[in-house]
Amino acid sequence: MYRAVTRNIEVQVRPFYLEDRSDPSENRYVWGYQVTIDNRSDEFVQLMSRYWHITDGRGRVEEVRGAGVVGDQPELNPGDSYQYTSGCPLSTPSGIMVGHYTMRNGRGETFDVAIPAFSLDMPGTKRTVN
């Protein structure tokens, strides 16, 4: 489990390899990741957008930006949690993802919440996240 906290918003990520959707002979490796966002602050927040910086095992970078997550822009009151699962295909057996969510509070202010860097490793391969 990987964890980051920004302004009392906690983001936890649990990546997992999807062997049934991967085909190493075709250089296709697929991971799922489950994200839990806990609003431990004393203010309402809404997740407006996401940004991902994805680096594969050869150092190639892909950046992904978009509104919300999995088609949703969840609203979290103090004490609320939101959880979703998504996925990432790579052409290498390992990689690293990191990013941030842009949140808006009840006063209309926007701020970024860190998504912790986490490694995507095919079972049997292991690398460390810096």
C-alpha positions as CSV (number, residue, x, y, z in Angstrom):
1,M,0.0,0.0,0.0
2,Y,1.3,3.4,-0.9
3,R,0.1,6.6,0.9
4,A,0.3,10.4,0.7
5,V,-1.4,13.1,2.7
6,T,-2.0,16.7,1.4
7,R,-4.1,19.2,3.5
8,N,-5.5,16.3,5.5
9,I,-6.7,14.5,2.3
10,E,-5.2,11.0,2.4
11,V,-4.7,9.0,-0.9
12,Q,-3.9,5.3,-0.6
13,V,-3.1,3.2,-3.7
14,R,-2.9,-0.6,-3.9
15,P,-1.6,-1.8,-7.3
16,F,-2.0,-5.4,-8.6
17,Y,-0.9,-7.3,-11.7
18,L,-3.7,-8.5,-14.0
19,E,-2.2,-11.7,-15.4
20,D,-5.3,-12.7,-17.2
21,R,-5.3,-9.4,-19.2
22,S,-1.5,-9.4,-19.8
23,D,0.4,-11.1,-22.6
24,P,4.2,-10.9,-22.1
25,S,4.8,-12.6,-25.4
26,E,3.2,-9.6,-27.0
27,N,4.8,-7.1,-24.6
28,R,1.5,-6.3,-23.0
29,Y,1.5,-6.0,-19.2
30,V,-1.6,-4.8,-17.4
31,W,-2.1,-3.6,-13.8
32,G,-5.1,-2.6,-11.8
33,Y,-4.9,-0.1,-9.0
34,Q,-7.4,0.6,-6.2
35,V,-7.4,4.1,-4.9
36,T,-9.0,5.2,-1.6
37,I,-9.4,8.9,-0.9
38,D,-10.1,9.9,2.7
39,N,-11.2,13.4,3.6
40,R,-9.7,13.9,7.0
41,S,-10.0,17.7,6.7
42,D,-12.7,19.8,8.2
43,E,-13.9,21.1,4.8
44,F,-16.0,19.8,1.9
45,V,-13.9,19.0,-1.2
46,Q,-14.8,17.8,-4.7
47,L,-12.3,15.9,-7.0
48,M,-12.3,17.9,-10.2
49,S,-9.5,16.4,-12.3
50,R,-6.6,14.0,-12.3
51,Y,-3.0,14.0,-13.6
52,W,-0.9,10.9,-14.0
53,H,2.8,10.7,-14.9
54,I,3.5,7.1,-16.0
55,T,7.0,5.9,-16.7
56,D,7.6,2.4,-18.2
57,G,10.6,0.2,-17.6
58,R,12.4,1.8,-20.5
59,G,12.0,5.3,-19.2
60,R,9.2,6.3,-21.6
61,V,6.8,8.8,-20.1
62,E,3.1,9.1,-20.7
63,E,1.1,11.9,-19.1
64,V,-2.7,11.5,-18.6
65,R,-5.0,14.4,-17.7
66,G,-8.8,14.4,-17.4
67,A,-11.9,15.4,-15.6
68,G,-12.6,13.3,-12.5
69,V,-11.9,9.6,-12.1
70,V,-13.7,6.7,-13.7
71,G,-16.4,9.1,-15.0
72,D,-17.1,10.6,-11.6
73,Q,-16.2,13.9,-9.8
74,P,-16.8,12.7,-6.2
75,E,-17.8,15.1,-3.5
76,L,-16.4,14.3,0.0
77,N,-17.6,15.9,3.2
78,P,-15.4,15.8,6.2
79,G,-14.9,12.2,7.2
80,D,-16.0,10.8,3.9
81,S,-14.1,8.2,1.8
82,Y,-14.2,7.5,-1.9
83,Q,-12.8,4.4,-3.5
84,Y,-12.3,3.4,-7.2
85,T,-10.4,0.9,-9.3
86,S,-8.8,1.6,-12.6
87,G,-6.0,0.2,-14.7
88,C,-2.8,0.8,-16.7
89,P,-1.3,-1.1,-19.6
90,L,2.4,-1.0,-20.3
91,S,4.7,-2.5,-22.9
92,T,7.3,-3.4,-20.2
93,P,7.1,-5.7,-17.1
94,S,7.5,-2.8,-14.7
95,G,6.8,0.9,-14.4
96,I,6.0,3.7,-12.0
97,M,2.9,6.0,-11.7
98,V,2.6,9.2,-9.7
99,G,0.3,12.1,-10.0
100,H,-2.2,14.4,-8.3
101,Y,-5.9,15.2,-8.1
102,T,-7.1,18.8,-8.4
103,M,-9.7,19.4,-5.7
104,R,-12.1,22.3,-5.1
105,N,-13.3,23.2,-1.6
106,G,-16.6,24.8,-0.6
107,R,-15.1,28.3,-1.1
108,G,-14.3,27.6,-4.7
109,E,-10.5,27.4,-4.1
110,T,-8.6,24.7,-6.0
111,F,-5.6,22.8,-4.8
112,D,-3.6,19.7,-5.8
113,V,-3.6,16.6,-3.7
114,A,-0.6,14.2,-4.2
115,I,-1.1,10.7,-5.4
116,P,1.9,8.7,-4.0
117,A,4.4,7.2,-6.5
118,F,3.8,3.5,-6.8
119,S,5.5,0.8,-8.7
120,L,3.9,-1.6,-11.2
121,D,5.9,-4.8,-11.1
122,M,5.1,-8.1,-12.9
123,P,5.4,-10.9,-10.3
124,G,9.0,-12.0,-10.2
125,T,10.4,-8.5,-11.0
126,K,10.8,-5.9,-8.4
127,R,12.1,-2.3,-8.5
128,T,12.0,0.4,-5.9
129,V,10.1,3.7,-6.1
130,N,12.2,6.8,-5.5
